Amino acid sequence: MMDLKITLIKSVAHRLPKQRKIVKALGLGKVNSTVVLPDNAATRGALLKIAHLISVEEVNK
């Protein structure tokens, strides 16, 4: 199974409140913070909403 390594590369300041909530829900805080999450439909859907703020890499378990 694949995991996704998600890194916040742009600040959420001055972004839409919905985008800020998604970033916080994913566990990202400050710029350059990184989390590893499972690759599933829910995660992919959230990432599409904030694709311009993050960088994503696939990681093997």
Protein Blocks (a to p, Z undefined) as FASTA:
>chain_A
ZZdddddfbdfehiafklmmmmmmnopabehiacdddddfklmmmmmmmmmmpccddddZ
Z
